[in-house]
Amino acid sequence: MRTHMNGWVQVAGLGPGNDAMITEDVRTALAEATDVVGYIPYVRRVTPRPGLTLHETDNRVELDRATHALRLASDGKRVVVVSSGDPGVFAMASALFEALEAGPRPWLELDIRILPGITAMLAAAARLGAPLGHDFCAINLSDNLKPWSLIEHRLRLAAQAGFAMAFYNPRSKSRPHQFAEALDILREECGSDRLISFARDVTKPSEHLTTVTLAEATPNMADMRTVVIVGNPDTRRVGRHVYTPRRAV
């Protein structure tokens, strides 16, 4: 198999939704690309132009998508794989390397670059104030790629360790009960007065922010367009903002 060295793959983060948050590196890659590969709504954020082929795929075919991008690049194409947020945070960067590891050896010589973006967790935290101002962790609550028992285990340990926590994919139509279980674990481990924030459609015109205590939180406050941020024991409100002090008490 002959690899064309002028082909490349760049995995790009499109940010949380507002196009003003797309980095210049990503804009440059899209301007130079011959092909854009990604999940349907992300590809549709890219403006069509002559010489650019858009490849839209469904949400649960990440490995096939990554393999397709590598094949295109091996044929000399300049390929951008688009993700929302940052491609290294629960997105396409790791899928690309998984496909690279399983693929033919000549693919290892391809020019592959990961272009960071502003992930929804950081955009939401900025809108709220500074709830991630001390040690924090991010947990994907979807059990599509890992068992729910592992999510519960990590959630409980993170709460016991006193981390602030950011949750991706908290609640969907196919698994509406799991976020209720997550809230029960948080109340058990953190107490009912811990602050929890819900950031829906962050940076978009429909953005909505809500901060309540765990006692007041209900499962229907979150959906797949929501990032949930739980404070640590020191997180507090100041005016309309939420922040976590840098100095642990």
C-alpha positions as CSV (number, residue, x, y, z in Angstrom):
1,M,0.0,0.0,0.0
2,R,1.6,3.3,-1.1
3,T,1.1,6.3,1.2
4,H,1.0,9.7,-0.4
5,M,3.0,11.9,1.9
6,N,1.2,15.1,0.9
7,G,-2.0,13.8,2.5
8,W,-2.7,14.7,6.1
9,V,-5.3,14.4,8.8
10,Q,-6.1,17.1,11.3
11,V,-8.7,16.4,14.1
12,A,-10.2,19.7,14.9
13,G,-12.4,21.0,17.8
14,L,-15.1,23.3,16.7
15,G,-15.8,24.6,20.2
16,P,-19.0,24.6,22.2
17,G,-21.3,26.1,19.5
18,N,-20.5,29.7,18.9
19,D,-18.4,30.0,15.8
20,A,-16.5,32.9,17.3
21,M,-14.8,30.4,19.6
22,I,-13.3,28.4,16.7
23,T,-9.5,28.8,16.8
24,E,-7.5,30.3,13.9
25,D,-5.6,27.0,13.6
26,V,-8.9,25.2,13.0
27,R,-10.1,27.8,10.5
28,T,-6.8,27.5,8.6
29,A,-7.1,23.7,8.5
30,L,-10.7,23.9,7.2
31,A,-9.6,26.4,4.5
32,E,-6.9,24.0,3.3
33,A,-8.9,20.8,3.5
34,T,-10.1,18.7,0.6
35,D,-12.4,16.6,2.8
36,V,-14.2,17.1,6.1
37,V,-15.4,14.0,8.0
38,G,-17.6,14.0,11.1
39,Y,-20.9,13.5,12.8
40,I,-23.8,15.1,10.8
41,P,-24.5,18.2,12.9
42,Y,-20.7,19.0,13.2
43,V,-20.1,18.7,9.5
44,R,-23.0,21.0,8.8
45,R,-21.3,23.7,10.8
46,V,-18.6,23.8,8.0
47,T,-19.4,26.1,5.1
48,P,-19.4,24.3,1.7
49,R,-17.1,25.5,-1.0
50,P,-15.7,24.3,-4.3
51,G,-13.1,21.6,-3.9
52,L,-14.3,20.5,-0.5
53,T,-16.1,17.2,0.0
54,L,-18.2,16.9,3.2
55,H,-18.6,13.4,4.6
56,E,-21.5,13.1,7.1
57,T,-21.8,10.0,9.3
58,D,-24.0,8.9,12.2
59,N,-23.1,9.3,15.9
60,R,-22.0,5.8,16.8
61,V,-19.6,5.0,14.0
62,E,-16.5,6.8,15.4
63,L,-14.0,4.0,14.5
64,D,-15.4,3.7,10.9
65,R,-15.2,7.5,10.6
66,A,-11.6,7.6,11.7
67,T,-10.6,4.7,9.4
68,H,-12.3,6.5,6.5
69,A,-10.3,9.7,7.3
70,L,-7.0,7.8,7.4
71,R,-7.8,6.1,4.1
72,L,-8.5,9.4,2.4
73,A,-5.3,10.9,3.7
74,S,-3.3,7.9,2.5
75,D,-4.7,8.7,-1.0
76,G,-3.3,12.2,-0.8
77,K,-6.3,14.0,0.6
78,R,-6.1,16.8,3.2
79,V,-8.7,15.7,5.7
80,V,-10.2,17.5,8.7
81,V,-12.1,15.3,11.2
82,V,-14.4,17.6,13.1
83,S,-15.6,17.3,16.7
84,S,-17.5,19.6,18.9
85,G,-15.6,21.2,21.8
86,D,-12.1,19.7,22.0
87,P,-11.4,16.6,20.0
88,G,-9.4,15.1,22.9
89,V,-12.3,15.3,25.4
90,F,-14.7,12.4,24.8
91,A,-14.4,13.0,21.1
92,M,-12.6,11.9,17.9
93,A,-8.9,12.2,18.7
94,S,-8.7,8.9,20.6
95,A,-10.8,7.1,17.9
96,L,-8.4,8.2,15.2
97,F,-5.4,6.8,17.1
98,E,-7.3,3.5,17.7
99,A,-7.9,3.2,14.0
100,L,-4.3,4.1,13.3
101,E,-3.1,1.4,15.7
102,A,-5.3,-1.2,13.9
103,G,-4.5,0.0,10.4
104,P,-1.7,-0.8,7.9
105,R,1.9,0.3,8.9
106,P,2.2,3.0,6.1
107,W,-0.5,5.0,7.9
108,L,2.0,5.6,10.7
109,E,3.9,7.9,8.3
110,L,0.9,10.2,7.8
111,D,1.0,13.8,9.0
112,I,-1.5,13.7,11.8
113,R,-2.3,16.7,14.0
114,I,-4.8,17.3,16.8
115,L,-6.1,20.9,16.9
116,P,-7.5,21.8,20.3
117,G,-10.8,23.5,20.9
118,I,-12.8,25.0,23.7
119,T,-14.6,22.1,25.4
120,A,-18.2,22.6,26.7
121,M,-17.0,22.1,30.3
122,L,-14.6,25.1,30.1
123,A,-17.1,27.3,28.3
124,A,-19.8,26.4,30.9
125,A,-17.4,27.1,33.8
126,A,-16.5,30.5,32.3
127,R,-20.2,31.4,32.0
128,L,-20.8,30.4,35.6
129,G,-17.8,32.1,37.0
130,A,-15.0,29.8,38.2
131,P,-16.4,26.5,39.6
132,L,-13.4,24.5,38.4
133,G,-10.9,26.8,40.1
134,H,-9.3,24.0,42.1
135,D,-8.8,20.3,41.4
136,F,-11.5,18.8,39.2
137,C,-12.4,15.8,37.1
138,A,-14.6,15.2,34.0
139,I,-16.8,12.1,33.7
140,N,-18.9,11.0,30.7
141,L,-22.1,9.6,32.2
142,S,-23.0,7.8,29.0
143,D,-22.7,4.0,29.2
144,N,-22.4,3.5,25.5
145,L,-18.7,2.7,25.7
146,K,-18.3,1.6,29.3
147,P,-20.6,-0.1,31.9
148,W,-22.7,1.9,34.2
149,S,-21.1,0.1,37.2
150,L,-17.8,1.7,36.3
151,I,-19.4,5.1,36.0
152,E,-21.0,4.7,39.5
153,H,-17.6,3.6,40.9
154,R,-15.7,6.6,39.5
155,L,-18.5,9.0,40.5
156,R,-18.4,7.8,44.0
157,L,-14.6,7.9,44.3
158,A,-14.5,11.4,42.8
159,A,-17.1,12.6,45.2
160,Q,-15.2,11.1,48.2
161,A,-12.0,12.7,47.0
162,G,-13.6,16.1,47.1
163,F,-13.2,17.0,43.4
164,A,-15.3,19.5,41.6
165,M,-16.9,17.4,38.8
166,A,-18.0,18.1,35.3
167,F,-20.4,15.7,33.6
168,Y,-20.9,15.2,29.9
169,N,-23.9,13.4,28.4
170,P,-25.8,13.3,31.6
171,R,-29.2,12.2,30.5
172,S,-30.7,10.9,27.2
173,K,-34.1,9.5,26.1
174,S,-32.6,6.0,26.0
175,R,-31.3,6.2,29.6
176,P,-33.4,8.7,31.5
177,H,-33.0,6.9,34.9
178,Q,-29.2,7.0,35.2
179,F,-28.8,10.6,36.0
180,A,-31.4,10.2,38.8
181,E,-29.1,7.5,40.2
182,A,-26.1,9.8,39.8
183,L,-27.8,12.5,41.8
184,D,-28.6,10.0,44.6
185,I,-24.9,9.0,44.7
186,L,-23.9,12.6,44.9
187,R,-26.3,13.4,47.7
188,E,-25.1,10.4,49.6
189,E,-21.4,11.2,49.2
190,C,-21.5,15.1,49.1
191,G,-24.5,16.1,51.2
192,S,-27.6,17.9,50.1
193,D,-26.2,21.5,50.2
194,R,-23.5,21.0,47.6
195,L,-23.9,23.4,44.6
196,I,-24.7,21.9,41.2
197,S,-24.9,23.9,38.0
198,F,-26.7,23.1,34.7
199,A,-25.4,24.8,31.6
200,R,-27.6,24.0,28.5
201,D,-26.6,25.1,25.0
202,V,-23.7,27.1,26.4
203,T,-22.5,29.9,24.1
204,K,-25.6,29.5,21.8
205,P,-28.5,31.9,21.7
206,S,-30.6,29.4,23.6
207,E,-28.1,29.2,26.5
208,H,-29.6,28.6,29.9
209,L,-27.7,28.4,33.2
210,T,-29.2,27.2,36.5
211,T,-27.4,26.7,39.9
212,V,-29.1,24.9,42.7
213,T,-28.2,22.7,45.7
214,L,-28.2,18.9,45.3
215,A,-31.3,18.9,47.5
216,E,-33.1,21.0,44.8
217,A,-31.7,19.2,41.7
218,T,-34.0,17.0,39.6
219,P,-33.1,14.7,36.8
220,N,-35.1,16.7,34.2
221,M,-32.8,19.7,34.6
222,A,-30.3,17.9,32.4
223,D,-30.3,16.4,28.9
224,M,-27.7,15.7,26.2
225,R,-27.2,19.4,25.5
226,T,-26.4,20.1,29.1
227,V,-23.0,20.1,30.9
228,V,-23.4,19.6,34.6
229,I,-20.9,21.0,37.1
230,V,-20.8,20.0,40.7
231,G,-18.7,22.0,43.1
232,N,-16.3,20.8,45.7
233,P,-16.9,21.3,49.5
234,D,-15.6,24.9,49.2
235,T,-17.5,26.0,46.1
236,R,-19.8,29.0,46.8
237,R,-21.8,31.8,45.3
238,V,-20.8,35.4,45.1
239,G,-23.6,37.4,43.6
240,R,-24.8,35.7,40.4
241,H,-21.5,33.8,40.0
242,V,-20.2,30.4,41.3
243,Y,-16.6,29.9,42.2
244,T,-14.2,27.5,43.9
245,P,-11.4,29.1,45.9
246,R,-7.9,28.1,44.8
247,R,-6.9,27.6,48.5
248,A,-8.5,24.5,50.0
249,V,-10.0,25.1,53.5
